[in-house]
């Protein structure tokens, strides 16, 4: 059930939420020095993205790659018009985020109990109970709150997830006071037909303006799903990662996030208004690949120089 008035929706500017400094880096074995992280975020700030998830206030022993989140947030250059958000797992993480002057936090759950048990050692219902005090504290401090919902189409442990289950989790999060929801296609297996089944269930009940789509690109379906969500259902916010950096250790075989520069190119080529310079994002991705000493999965980052004008950025 695609939305009516699609052409009006298509005129809305697309918001790109850049997640490479957090979701992209968190499972990298090569530690990216703090100064490089800061330079990356500063460079991404100048690409035109609306939001950068700049870090995570998890236990340093749990994710050593992001142990420097406090210093990163103290040191980045915060440009007007760009939101700098952070993932928080618990009350302790929230206090660290508040001390670092974070203005938007992200929480994370899933539509599958098996996934949340592997990821955060809790059921979905238990995770929602944990969120209540954090959301209330964030609202007292005038912080925005987004929530990730993983496994919205497929779970690596339970298989296909019923769309009404996803809608139920979404409604509970909105009832808690969460401002926006990120729908995570964690396995990267969904085709546009699978996404339509989900959005046909969700859109009659949830304003598309409160949604973003977070695609992994394991089977090469990420961009097709994003174009479907934008063109047919009016979603205008998408989580992406420069160079396609990322992955999920609790989704065996899942590859990285869909690449920001490829998404921006595809959306613009399809007629979307996207205030992001994909060449600058690609330059960030190329620098990331050099720092991490491995190639990344973006197409646009490796377009031959004679086909695409080069952009330069120092990361």
Backbone as CSV, one residue per row, in Angstrom:
resi,resn,N_x,N_y,N_z,CA_x,CA_y,CA_z,C_x,C_y,C_z
1,UNK,0.850,-1.191,0.000,0.000,0.000,0.000,0.883,1.237,0.000
2,UNK,1.406,1.579,-1.165,2.202,2.798,-1.273,1.324,4.009,-1.005
3,UNK,1.966,5.070,-0.532,1.227,6.273,-0.175,0.709,6.994,-1.400
4,UNK,-0.438,7.651,-1.244,-0.897,8.583,-2.268,-0.131,9.880,-2.120
5,UNK,-0.136,10.678,-3.177,0.586,11.949,-3.113,2.087,11.755,-3.083
6,UNK,2.581,10.677,-3.722,4.003,10.375,-3.692,4.838,11.512,-4.252
7,UNK,4.370,12.168,-5.303,5.188,13.204,-5.923,5.399,14.379,-4.984
8,UNK,4.418,14.686,-4.132,4.621,15.733,-3.138,5.682,15.314,-2.133
9,UNK,5.623,14.049,-1.691,6.598,13.559,-0.727,7.998,13.589,-1.313
10,UNK,8.126,13.328,-2.600,9.434,13.259,-3.236,10.133,14.609,-3.264
11,UNK,9.375,15.689,-3.080,10.008,17.006,-3.075,10.683,17.310,-1.740
12,UNK,10.376,16.536,-0.712,10.982,16.767,0.598,12.462,16.405,0.551
13,UNK,13.271,17.210,1.210,14.706,16.946,1.259,14.978,15.693,2.083
14,UNK,15.876,14.876,1.591,16.239,13.640,2.276,17.267,13.939,3.358
15,UNK,17.067,13.341,4.532,18.013,13.457,5.651,18.891,12.202,5.686
16,UNK,20.184,12.416,5.642,21.128,11.312,5.751,21.724,11.313,7.152
17,UNK,21.561,10.186,7.850,22.152,10.010,9.174,23.405,9.162,8.986
18,UNK,24.550,9.773,9.173,25.839,9.108,8.935,26.274,8.355,10.202
19,UNK,26.410,7.035,10.078,26.665,6.212,11.272,28.048,5.582,11.288
20,UNK,28.911,5.939,10.346,30.223,5.284,10.309,31.068,5.503,11.563
21,UNK,31.043,6.676,12.227,31.892,6.813,13.413,31.473,5.939,14.590
22,UNK,30.243,5.432,14.579,29.794,4.549,15.656,29.511,3.151,15.125
23,UNK,28.435,2.990,14.402,28.050,1.668,13.925,29.088,1.110,12.965
24,UNK,29.697,1.985,12.202,30.712,1.528,11.263,31.978,1.044,11.929
25,UNK,32.446,1.800,12.902,33.749,1.500,13.507,33.698,0.489,14.653
26,UNK,32.540,0.279,15.257,32.535,-0.377,16.566,33.092,-1.800,16.564
27,UNK,33.059,-2.475,15.424,33.563,-3.847,15.408,34.860,-3.991,14.608
28,UNK,35.479,-2.855,14.280,36.757,-2.909,13.572,37.867,-3.340,14.522
29,UNK,38.677,-4.269,14.086,39.774,-4.745,14.937,40.937,-3.762,14.975
30,UNK,41.103,-2.985,13.900,42.147,-1.965,13.872,41.644,-0.710,14.564
31,UNK,42.281,-0.328,15.670,41.832,0.846,16.422,42.133,2.106,15.632
32,UNK,41.110,2.906,15.423,41.292,4.191,14.764,41.631,5.225,15.831
33,UNK,42.815,5.820,15.768,43.214,6.770,16.810,42.194,7.882,16.995
34,UNK,42.128,8.393,18.205,41.135,9.417,18.542,41.219,10.612,17.608
35,UNK,42.424,11.052,17.324,42.586,12.209,16.435,42.011,11.927,15.050
36,UNK,42.147,10.684,14.580,41.581,10.318,13.278,40.051,10.296,13.335
37,UNK,39.495,9.809,14.444,38.039,9.827,14.587,37.518,11.262,14.551
38,UNK,38.175,12.131,15.276,37.748,13.533,15.312,37.832,14.151,13.919
39,UNK,38.928,13.887,13.217,39.084,14.419,11.857,38.021,13.854,10.928
40,UNK,37.684,12.567,11.091,36.640,11.958,10.268,35.302,12.651,10.488
41,UNK,34.922,12.843,11.734,33.641,13.475,12.037,33.621,14.911,11.520
42,UNK,34.721,15.623,11.704,34.784,17.003,11.198,34.647,17.044,9.680
43,UNK,35.264,16.083,9.006,35.160,16.039,7.549,33.742,15.664,7.114
44,UNK,33.141,14.687,7.787,31.769,14.294,7.460,30.795,15.449,7.696
45,UNK,31.101,16.296,8.677,30.235,17.438,8.965,30.106,18.365,7.768
46,UNK,31.102,18.364,6.905,31.127,19.277,5.759,30.603,18.637,4.477
47,UNK,30.056,17.441,4.593,29.534,16.772,3.397,28.074,17.103,3.126
48,UNK,27.377,17.658,4.123,25.964,17.965,3.963,25.035,16.998,4.675
49,UNK,25.583,16.003,5.385,24.713,15.079,6.111,24.000,15.827,7.232
50,UNK,22.789,15.367,7.565,21.989,16.050,8.582,22.409,15.677,9.991
51,UNK,22.903,14.464,10.152,23.215,13.960,11.492,24.392,13.009,11.406
52,UNK,25.214,13.023,12.443,26.331,12.089,12.556,26.236,11.409,13.906
53,UNK,26.160,10.091,13.883,26.232,9.344,15.134,27.713,9.218,15.478
54,UNK,28.158,10.086,16.381,29.587,10.313,16.568,30.246,9.367,17.556
55,UNK,29.469,8.567,18.272,30.087,7.653,19.228,29.059,6.898,20.023
56,UNK,29.560,6.123,20.970,28.698,5.318,21.828,29.283,5.300,23.229
57,UNK,28.418,5.515,24.216,28.876,5.533,25.605,28.613,4.179,26.250
58,UNK,29.181,3.158,25.625,29.143,1.809,26.180,30.373,1.603,27.045
59,UNK,30.415,0.475,27.735,31.587,0.151,28.534,32.822,0.044,27.641
60,UNK,33.921,0.698,28.000,35.145,0.607,27.191,35.646,-0.818,27.027
61,UNK,35.377,-1.671,28.014,35.815,-3.064,27.885,34.949,-3.831,26.892
62,UNK,33.697,-3.408,26.733,32.806,-4.084,25.800,33.145,-3.738,24.351
63,UNK,33.402,-2.465,24.087,33.749,-2.025,22.734,34.950,-1.083,22.835
64,UNK,36.161,-1.634,22.848,37.357,-0.797,23.007,37.499,0.273,21.923
65,UNK,37.003,-0.016,20.732,37.119,0.947,19.625,36.483,2.286,19.967
66,UNK,35.432,2.289,20.814,34.709,3.516,21.134,34.962,3.993,22.565
67,UNK,36.037,3.519,23.164,36.350,3.898,24.545,36.653,5.384,24.689
68,UNK,36.957,6.047,23.588,37.344,7.462,23.623,36.181,8.394,23.300
69,UNK,34.943,7.921,23.453,33.781,8.729,23.060,33.738,10.071,23.795
70,UNK,34.093,10.089,25.069,34.062,11.345,25.829,34.993,12.376,25.196
71,UNK,36.212,11.952,24.872,37.174,12.869,24.272,36.748,13.290,22.877
72,UNK,36.191,12.365,22.135,35.724,12.689,20.783,34.681,13.796,20.836
73,UNK,33.690,13.650,21.712,32.637,14.659,21.786,33.160,15.993,22.318
74,UNK,34.160,15.957,23.174,34.737,17.214,23.661,35.487,17.951,22.564
75,UNK,35.995,17.220,21.572,36.961,17.796,20.640,36.423,18.064,19.243
76,UNK,35.323,17.441,18.855,34.836,17.661,17.495,34.350,19.093,17.315
77,UNK,34.384,19.535,16.075,33.841,20.843,15.725,32.375,20.652,15.367
78,UNK,31.480,21.222,16.141,30.042,21.036,15.926,29.511,22.162,15.039
79,UNK,29.203,21.801,13.816,28.736,22.802,12.864,27.243,23.045,13.031
80,UNK,26.794,24.286,12.894,25.355,24.570,12.934,24.628,23.778,11.849
81,UNK,23.472,23.249,12.208,22.679,22.495,11.256,22.970,21.014,11.218
82,UNK,24.021,20.577,11.897,24.351,19.153,11.961,24.103,18.662,13.385
83,UNK,23.375,17.559,13.515,23.128,16.946,14.817,24.195,15.901,15.080
84,UNK,24.719,15.900,16.312,25.745,14.929,16.715,25.150,14.054,17.811
85,UNK,24.813,12.837,17.450,24.124,11.942,18.379,25.066,10.863,18.894
86,UNK,24.597,10.146,19.921,25.396,9.077,20.517,24.486,7.952,20.980
87,UNK,24.981,6.741,20.854,24.267,5.572,21.374,24.516,5.462,22.866
88,UNK,23.464,5.189,23.637,23.622,4.960,25.074,22.947,3.640,25.442
89,UNK,23.626,2.766,26.178,23.057,1.460,26.488,22.310,1.406,27.806
90,UNK,22.579,2.377,28.694,22.046,2.293,30.050,22.153,3.657,30.724
91,UNK,21.765,3.707,32.000,21.767,4.974,32.736,23.172,5.549,32.859
92,UNK,24.152,4.679,33.089,25.536,5.156,33.190,25.971,5.801,31.868
93,UNK,25.647,5.152,30.765,25.974,5.721,29.463,25.276,7.041,29.230
94,UNK,24.025,7.147,29.708,23.305,8.405,29.561,24.001,9.531,30.318
95,UNK,24.475,9.260,31.517,25.157,10.301,32.298,26.432,10.752,31.605
96,UNK,27.158,9.828,31.011,28.359,10.203,30.262,27.995,11.066,29.052
97,UNK,26.909,10.693,28.377,26.482,11.465,27.214,26.079,12.877,27.616
98,UNK,25.363,12.991,28.720,24.951,14.313,29.183,26.168,15.162,29.542
99,UNK,27.149,14.555,30.191,28.355,15.291,30.558,29.132,15.747,29.328
100,UNK,28.974,15.022,28.220,29.667,15.380,26.983,28.852,16.333,26.116
101,UNK,27.749,16.856,26.664,26.898,17.822,25.959,26.280,17.239,24.693
102,UNK,25.913,15.963,24.757,25.195,15.335,23.659,23.748,15.833,23.693
103,UNK,23.199,16.165,22.533,21.834,16.697,22.484,20.824,15.696,21.923
104,UNK,21.322,14.574,21.440,20.429,13.534,20.921,21.036,12.172,21.228
105,UNK,20.244,11.302,21.836,20.728,9.968,22.164,19.970,8.929,21.349
106,UNK,20.580,7.764,21.220,19.945,6.642,20.535,19.956,5.426,21.453
107,UNK,18.825,4.738,21.500,18.682,3.497,22.247,18.548,2.357,21.248
108,UNK,18.702,1.110,21.716,18.619,0.024,20.755,17.922,-1.200,21.329
109,UNK,17.007,-1.719,20.505,16.313,-2.961,20.807,16.119,-3.700,19.488
110,UNK,15.175,-4.638,19.447,14.920,-5.405,18.230,13.483,-5.884,18.238
111,UNK,13.087,-6.514,17.155,11.763,-7.131,17.090,11.833,-8.620,17.385
112,UNK,13.007,-9.099,17.777,13.244,-10.518,18.029,13.889,-10.706,19.385
113,UNK,13.272,-11.508,20.236,13.851,-11.798,21.551,15.191,-12.515,21.428
114,UNK,15.294,-13.415,20.470,16.551,-14.148,20.313,17.702,-13.192,20.006
115,UNK,17.427,-12.194,19.182,18.480,-11.239,18.828,18.858,-10.383,20.032
116,UNK,17.865,-9.856,20.757,18.198,-9.001,21.899,18.920,-9.792,22.990
117,UNK,18.580,-11.063,23.140,19.303,-11.864,24.138,20.771,-11.989,23.775
118,UNK,21.062,-12.172,22.498,22.456,-12.257,22.074,23.146,-10.896,22.175
119,UNK,22.422,-9.839,21.856,23.025,-8.513,21.719,23.146,-7.779,23.050
120,UNK,22.070,-7.755,23.828,22.068,-6.960,25.057,21.647,-7.756,26.291
121,UNK,21.606,-9.078,26.145,21.327,-9.964,27.288,19.973,-9.644,27.935
122,UNK,18.971,-9.424,27.105,17.633,-9.105,27.608,16.614,-9.454,26.534
123,UNK,15.371,-9.657,26.962,14.290,-9.792,25.989,13.912,-8.397,25.478
124,UNK,13.084,-8.363,24.461,12.610,-7.075,23.952,11.860,-6.327,25.052
125,UNK,10.961,-7.002,25.751,10.192,-6.341,26.813,11.108,-5.815,27.914
126,UNK,12.134,-6.585,28.275,13.066,-6.124,29.299,13.833,-4.896,28.826
127,UNK,14.192,-4.862,27.545,14.901,-3.687,27.029,14.013,-2.452,27.088
128,UNK,12.734,-2.608,26.784,11.813,-1.471,26.831,11.646,-0.953,28.257
129,UNK,11.638,-1.861,29.218,11.550,-1.446,30.619,12.776,-0.623,31.016
130,UNK,13.934,-0.994,30.508,15.152,-0.242,30.815,15.118,1.161,30.223
131,UNK,14.451,1.286,29.091,14.463,2.567,28.389,13.680,3.653,29.114
132,UNK,12.619,3.272,29.836,11.726,4.266,30.414,12.432,5.360,31.188
133,UNK,13.245,5.020,32.203,13.928,6.066,32.977,14.888,6.905,32.141
134,UNK,15.518,6.289,31.150,16.463,7.037,30.315,15.717,8.057,29.454
135,UNK,14.607,7.637,28.866,13.837,8.563,28.041,13.308,9.722,28.883
136,UNK,12.814,9.422,30.068,12.302,10.496,30.933,13.416,11.467,31.305
137,UNK,14.600,10.944,31.614,15.722,11.827,31.954,16.137,12.665,30.747
138,UNK,16.141,12.058,29.569,16.513,12.798,28.365,15.526,13.930,28.094
139,UNK,14.244,13.653,28.291,13.243,14.686,28.055,13.377,15.837,29.051
140,UNK,13.725,15.532,30.282,13.951,16.598,31.274,15.086,17.517,30.837
141,UNK,16.051,16.947,30.103,17.202,17.722,29.638,17.039,18.224,28.206
142,UNK,15.817,18.123,27.670,15.522,18.599,26.316,16.358,17.894,25.249
143,UNK,16.675,16.636,25.485,17.367,15.839,24.476,16.357,15.155,23.564
144,UNK,16.718,15.007,22.313,15.954,14.169,21.398,16.351,12.707,21.608
145,UNK,15.418,11.811,21.337,15.669,10.384,21.519,15.230,9.633,20.276
146,UNK,16.130,8.857,19.735,15.776,7.926,18.662,15.981,6.511,19.187
147,UNK,15.319,5.567,18.585,15.471,4.168,18.987,15.688,3.315,17.754
148,UNK,16.702,2.466,17.831,16.936,1.472,16.797,16.097,0.233,17.081
149,UNK,15.453,-0.273,16.051,14.776,-1.563,16.140,15.433,-2.472,15.112
150,UNK,16.214,-3.427,15.582,16.886,-4.351,14.671,15.937,-5.468,14.251
151,UNK,16.354,-6.226,13.265,15.652,-7.424,12.776,14.193,-7.145,12.423
152,UNK,13.943,-6.076,11.690,12.543,-5.734,11.395,11.954,-6.581,10.264
153,UNK,12.798,-7.306,9.536,12.287,-8.180,8.475,12.718,-9.632,8.713
154,UNK,14.020,-9.818,8.923,14.543,-11.150,9.200,15.419,-11.115,10.441
155,UNK,15.399,-12.204,11.199,16.286,-12.401,12.344,17.210,-13.572,12.024
156,UNK,18.495,-13.484,12.351,19.394,-14.598,12.059,19.088,-15.859,12.865
157,UNK,18.281,-15.728,13.924,17.963,-16.869,14.782,16.517,-17.347,14.620
158,UNK,15.610,-16.435,14.309,14.190,-16.770,14.245,13.609,-16.746,12.838
159,UNK,14.388,-16.305,11.861,13.873,-16.231,10.503,13.028,-14.991,10.279
160,UNK,11.984,-15.124,9.465,11.157,-13.971,9.117,10.392,-13.460,10.334
161,UNK,10.366,-12.145,10.480,9.649,-11.496,11.586,8.314,-10.957,11.062
162,UNK,7.249,-11.262,11.784,5.916,-10.810,11.366,5.806,-9.298,11.512
163,UNK,5.346,-8.584,10.488,5.219,-7.122,10.580,4.414,-6.636,11.781
164,UNK,3.315,-7.306,12.199,2.608,-6.811,13.384,3.476,-6.808,14.644
165,UNK,4.436,-7.729,14.720,5.359,-7.733,15.868,6.210,-6.458,15.865
166,UNK,6.680,-6.080,14.684,7.482,-4.862,14.574,6.646,-3.645,14.957
167,UNK,5.434,-3.582,14.450,4.556,-2.453,14.764,4.295,-2.352,16.252
168,UNK,4.125,-3.473,16.923,3.894,-3.465,18.365,5.076,-2.848,19.106
169,UNK,6.291,-3.233,18.730,7.484,-2.658,19.371,7.565,-1.166,19.088
170,UNK,7.260,-0.759,17.869,7.303,0.653,17.511,6.330,1.469,18.358
171,UNK,5.118,0.961,18.498,4.113,1.688,19.287,4.551,1.815,20.748
172,UNK,5.127,0.772,21.300,5.580,0.841,22.691,6.689,1.881,22.856
173,UNK,7.577,1.963,21.908,8.650,2.956,21.982,8.098,4.375,21.885
174,UNK,7.167,4.597,20.986,6.563,5.920,20.883,5.798,6.273,22.150
175,UNK,5.140,5.290,22.761,4.437,5.527,24.025,5.406,5.922,25.138
176,UNK,6.644,5.435,25.060,7.651,5.807,26.058,8.126,7.248,25.891
177,UNK,7.881,7.823,24.727,8.318,9.194,24.471,9.459,9.316,23.486
178,UNK,9.817,8.209,22.810,10.860,8.261,21.797,10.401,9.135,20.634
179,UNK,11.303,9.955,20.106,10.945,10.905,19.046,10.940,10.273,17.663
180,UNK,11.902,9.391,17.390,11.980,8.806,16.055,12.482,7.374,16.152
181,UNK,12.174,6.602,15.116,12.485,5.179,15.099,13.310,4.852,13.866
182,UNK,14.340,4.057,14.064,15.161,3.585,12.967,14.884,2.099,12.759
183,UNK,14.406,1.756,11.567,14.039,0.378,11.247,15.256,-0.330,10.670
184,UNK,15.786,-1.292,11.412,17.015,-1.960,11.021,16.777,-3.252,10.250
185,UNK,17.175,-3.257,8.974,17.136,-4.486,8.173,18.483,-5.173,8.372
186,UNK,18.633,-5.768,9.545,19.923,-6.175,10.095,20.626,-7.236,9.269
187,UNK,19.903,-8.192,8.754,20.508,-9.306,8.042,20.911,-8.917,6.621
188,UNK,20.245,-7.922,6.055,20.540,-7.513,4.688,19.973,-8.458,3.651
189,UNK,18.962,-9.200,4.037,18.387,-10.233,3.159,17.094,-9.786,2.489
190,UNK,16.457,-8.767,3.021,15.134,-8.372,2.536,15.191,-7.812,1.123
191,UNK,14.211,-8.186,0.321,13.991,-7.601,-0.998,12.919,-6.520,-0.867
192,UNK,12.757,-5.658,-1.888,11.707,-4.650,-1.804,10.329,-5.217,-1.485
193,UNK,10.002,-6.398,-1.966,8.693,-6.991,-1.656,8.548,-7.261,-0.160
194,UNK,9.653,-7.663,0.495,9.617,-7.877,1.945,9.424,-6.549,2.673
195,UNK,10.114,-5.526,2.195,9.987,-4.213,2.827,8.577,-3.662,2.658
196,UNK,7.979,-3.899,1.499,6.611,-3.437,1.292,5.658,-4.083,2.287
197,UNK,5.834,-5.379,2.570,4.982,-6.055,3.546,5.068,-5.372,4.903
198,UNK,6.292,-4.985,5.289,6.482,-4.302,6.571,5.838,-2.920,6.549
199,UNK,6.152,-2.127,5.534,5.671,-0.746,5.514,4.170,-0.661,5.271
200,UNK,3.607,-1.617,4.562,2.152,-1.650,4.423,1.470,-1.805,5.781
201,UNK,2.136,-2.500,6.697,1.596,-2.680,8.047,1.838,-1.452,8.912
202,UNK,2.996,-0.841,8.749,3.436,0.226,9.652,2.850,1.588,9.303
203,UNK,2.902,1.957,8.016,2.616,3.328,7.605,1.207,3.802,7.970
204,UNK,0.170,2.954,7.938,-1.138,3.455,8.350,-1.194,3.898,9.816
205,UNK,-0.217,3.498,10.618,-0.249,3.783,12.053,0.855,4.741,12.521
206,UNK,1.928,4.857,11.750,3.088,5.655,12.168,3.402,6.677,11.087
207,UNK,3.560,7.938,11.473,3.918,8.994,10.534,5.293,8.693,9.920
208,UNK,5.405,8.638,8.587,6.711,8.375,7.967,7.786,9.370,8.389
209,UNK,7.386,10.578,8.772,8.367,11.588,9.190,9.096,11.186,10.462
210,UNK,8.565,10.208,11.199,9.214,9.759,12.437,10.083,8.521,12.224
211,UNK,10.250,8.128,10.963,10.952,6.886,10.659,12.223,7.142,9.865
212,UNK,13.220,6.304,10.111,14.355,6.205,9.207,14.577,4.727,8.911
213,UNK,15.239,4.457,7.818,15.516,3.078,7.413,17.015,2.837,7.481
214,UNK,17.374,1.708,8.089,18.779,1.359,8.323,19.031,0.015,7.641
215,UNK,19.643,0.067,6.460,19.815,-1.148,5.658,21.249,-1.658,5.692
216,UNK,21.376,-2.964,5.788,22.651,-3.617,5.507,22.591,-4.141,4.076
217,UNK,23.761,-4.388,3.507,23.819,-4.632,2.070,24.366,-6.013,1.731
218,UNK,24.108,-6.976,2.600,24.683,-8.308,2.459,24.399,-8.923,1.100
219,UNK,23.172,-8.813,0.629,22.767,-9.411,-0.642,22.579,-8.370,-1.744
220,UNK,23.131,-7.175,-1.542,23.056,-6.146,-2.564,21.693,-5.510,-2.727
221,UNK,20.835,-5.628,-1.701,19.467,-5.111,-1.780,19.289,-3.757,-1.098
222,UNK,20.327,-3.241,-0.453,20.156,-2.059,0.379,19.611,-0.858,-0.367
223,UNK,20.217,-0.509,-1.495,19.782,0.676,-2.225,18.391,0.477,-2.807
224,UNK,18.099,-0.726,-3.299,16.756,-0.998,-3.830,15.707,-0.802,-2.749
225,UNK,16.001,-1.234,-1.533,15.049,-1.055,-0.433,14.885,0.409,-0.060
226,UNK,15.973,1.152,-0.062,15.892,2.578,0.253,15.077,3.320,-0.798
227,UNK,15.313,3.029,-2.060,14.541,3.686,-3.113,13.063,3.333,-3.020
228,UNK,12.759,2.109,-2.643,11.362,1.710,-2.455,10.722,2.492,-1.315
229,UNK,11.430,2.586,-0.187,10.888,3.299,0.972,10.682,4.776,0.672
230,UNK,11.594,5.360,-0.082,11.483,6.785,-0.429,10.388,7.033,-1.462
231,UNK,10.424,6.281,-2.545,9.557,6.547,-3.676,8.111,6.128,-3.417
232,UNK,7.920,5.034,-2.716,6.572,4.484,-2.567,5.920,4.794,-1.225
233,UNK,6.736,5.068,-0.190,6.160,5.209,1.150,6.489,6.538,1.827
234,UNK,7.265,7.369,1.181,7.490,8.702,1.713,8.514,8.818,2.811
235,UNK,9.336,7.786,3.039,10.408,7.917,4.016,11.478,8.836,3.445
236,UNK,11.979,9.734,4.273,12.985,10.683,3.813,14.203,10.733,4.729
237,UNK,14.378,9.733,5.592,15.544,9.670,6.462,16.153,8.275,6.364
238,UNK,17.474,8.235,6.162,18.145,6.961,5.954,19.483,6.944,6.705
239,UNK,19.712,5.856,7.433,20.986,5.642,8.113,21.954,4.996,7.123
240,UNK,23.112,5.586,6.970,24.109,5.069,6.025,25.498,5.213,6.640
241,UNK,26.453,4.534,6.038,27.815,4.547,6.565,28.802,4.763,5.429
242,UNK,29.658,5.750,5.570,30.649,6.034,4.530,31.445,4.774,4.211
243,UNK,31.541,4.476,2.931,32.292,3.307,2.512,31.600,1.985,2.748
244,UNK,30.377,2.012,3.288,29.705,0.762,3.640,30.299,0.109,4.869
245,UNK,30.977,0.899,5.691,31.638,0.359,6.871,30.615,-0.134,7.882
246,UNK,30.904,-1.262,8.524,30.028,-1.745,9.582,29.753,-3.224,9.468
247,UNK,28.795,-3.679,10.253,28.444,-5.088,10.319,27.833,-5.363,11.676
248,UNK,27.462,-6.587,11.912,26.852,-6.931,13.192,27.333,-8.320,13.623
249,UNK,28.011,-8.424,14.763,28.517,-9.728,15.198,27.409,-10.691,15.597
250,UNK,26.207,-10.170,15.829,25.095,-11.026,16.242,24.186,-11.398,15.078
251,UNK,24.622,-11.022,13.860,23.925,-11.448,12.645,24.960,-12.122,11.755
252,UNK,25.246,-13.395,12.011,26.323,-14.087,11.279,26.150,-13.977,9.772
253,UNK,27.234,-13.538,9.116,27.206,-13.413,7.667,26.750,-12.069,7.154
254,UNK,26.157,-11.245,8.002,25.686,-9.938,7.542,26.878,-9.029,7.256
255,UNK,26.785,-8.321,6.157,27.873,-7.425,5.786,27.625,-6.041,6.373
256,UNK,28.374,-5.074,5.870,28.287,-3.730,6.411,27.025,-2.992,6.024
257,UNK,26.933,-1.775,6.530,25.802,-0.910,6.197,25.869,-0.512,4.727
258,UNK,24.752,-0.073,4.210,24.748,0.444,2.853,25.584,1.726,2.830
259,UNK,26.351,1.913,1.765,27.322,3.000,1.704,26.645,4.343,1.462
260,UNK,26.997,5.324,2.260,26.378,6.650,2.163,26.499,7.229,0.766
261,UNK,27.706,7.194,0.215,27.921,7.834,-1.087,27.110,7.155,-2.185
262,UNK,26.952,5.837,-2.104,26.153,5.127,-3.105,24.673,5.455,-2.960
263,UNK,24.203,5.548,-1.717,22.800,5.898,-1.470,22.501,7.299,-1.985
264,UNK,23.374,8.247,-1.686,23.146,9.624,-2.128,23.103,9.699,-3.651
265,UNK,24.036,9.026,-4.298,24.053,9.025,-5.764,22.754,8.441,-6.320
266,UNK,22.322,7.301,-5.776,21.119,6.637,-6.282,19.873,7.492,-6.065
267,UNK,19.761,8.118,-4.896,18.605,8.964,-4.621,18.576,10.183,-5.549
268,UNK,19.719,10.827,-5.712,19.764,11.982,-6.620,19.423,11.570,-8.046
269,UNK,19.945,10.430,-8.479,19.674,9.961,-9.834,18.205,9.631,-10.025
270,UNK,17.503,9.364,-8.918,16.079,9.039,-8.972,15.198,10.266,-8.774
271,UNK,15.803,11.437,-8.606,15.041,12.676,-8.500,14.883,13.226,-7.104
272,UNK,15.522,12.607,-6.113,15.403,13.094,-4.742,16.260,14.342,-4.526
273,UNK,15.811,15.172,-3.598,16.598,16.325,-3.172,17.437,15.876,-1.982
274,UNK,18.754,15.786,-2.176,19.663,15.305,-1.131,20.801,16.312,-0.995
275,UNK,20.849,17.082,0.085,21.857,18.136,0.216,23.208,17.615,0.695
276,UNK,23.663,16.513,0.094,24.925,15.881,0.477,25.794,15.773,-0.764
277,UNK,27.075,16.076,-0.595,28.037,15.927,-1.688,28.640,14.528,-1.592
278,UNK,28.196,13.638,-2.448,28.645,12.252,-2.377,30.139,12.109,-2.653
279,UNK,30.717,13.053,-3.394,32.161,12.980,-3.665,32.968,13.223,-2.391
280,UNK,32.482,14.137,-1.550,33.176,14.370,-0.280,33.044,13.169,0.650
281,UNK,31.868,12.533,0.640,31.701,11.322,1.451,32.642,10.234,0.944
282,UNK,32.726,10.074,-0.372,33.610,9.059,-0.946,35.065,9.313,-0.568
283,UNK,35.445,10.589,-0.508,36.807,10.918,-0.094,37.042,10.508,1.356
284,UNK,36.039,10.726,2.218,36.150,10.263,3.609,36.307,8.750,3.649
285,UNK,35.539,8.051,2.828,35.607,6.589,2.807,36.976,6.104,2.349
286,UNK,37.549,6.757,1.352,38.862,6.360,0.874,39.922,6.538,1.960
287,UNK,39.819,7.637,2.716,40.751,7.855,3.811,40.551,6.817,4.918
288,UNK,39.294,6.464,5.177,39.012,5.426,6.167,39.647,4.100,5.761
289,UNK,39.506,3.738,4.500,40.077,2.487,4.010,41.590,2.466,4.219
290,UNK,42.230,3.599,3.978,43.678,3.671,4.198,44.015,3.529,5.679
291,UNK,43.245,4.185,6.542,43.516,4.117,7.981,43.296,2.721,8.538
292,UNK,42.275,2.023,8.015,41.940,0.683,8.506,42.703,-0.408,7.768
293,UNK,43.442,-0.008,6.740,44.295,-0.922,5.979,43.506,-2.052,5.325
294,UNK,42.342,-1.712,4.807,41.562,-2.703,4.064,40.593,-1.974,3.144
295,UNK,40.204,-2.615,2.053,39.228,-1.976,1.157,37.840,-1.973,1.778
296,UNK,37.039,-0.990,1.409,35.645,-0.933,1.838,34.748,-1.314,0.665
297,UNK,33.439,-1.364,0.930,32.535,-1.968,-0.051,31.772,-0.975,-0.917
298,UNK,32.049,0.293,-0.791,31.348,1.296,-1.586,31.712,1.200,-3.064
299,UNK,30.724,1.391,-3.917,31.002,1.461,-5.355,31.604,2.807,-5.724
300,UNK,30.985,3.865,-5.227,31.354,5.203,-5.670,32.768,5.587,-5.233
301,UNK,33.225,5.017,-4.125,34.567,5.346,-3.647,35.648,4.834,-4.584
302,UNK,35.289,3.914,-5.470,36.287,3.324,-6.356,35.970,3.554,-7.826
303,UNK,35.120,4.554,-8.100,34.875,4.952,-9.482,36.189,5.478,-10.065
304,UNK,36.578,5.033,-11.265,37.824,5.533,-11.861,37.835,7.051,-11.951
305,UNK,39.002,7.615,-11.792,39.120,9.073,-11.735,38.623,9.748,-13.014
306,UNK,38.757,9.080,-14.153,38.324,9.721,-15.397,36.800,9.738,-15.523
307,UNK,36.096,8.989,-14.637,34.640,8.940,-14.701,33.970,9.907,-13.726
308,UNK,34.666,10.281,-12.670,34.052,11.085,-11.619,35.061,12.104,-11.116
309,UNK,34.692,13.380,-11.027,35.620,14.376,-10.503,36.050,14.035,-9.082
310,UNK,37.336,14.215,-8.832,37.860,13.882,-7.512,37.510,14.961,-6.504
311,UNK,37.343,14.557,-5.261,37.177,15.496,-4.152,38.255,15.182,-3.132
312,UNK,38.669,16.179,-2.422,39.736,15.952,-1.441,39.237,16.302,-0.049
313,UNK,39.671,15.515,0.895,39.328,15.760,2.294,40.426,15.134,3.122
314,UNK,40.767,15.744,4.217,41.820,15.224,5.072,41.216,14.606,6.321
315,UNK,41.405,13.302,6.484,40.877,12.564,7.642,42.044,11.961,8.385
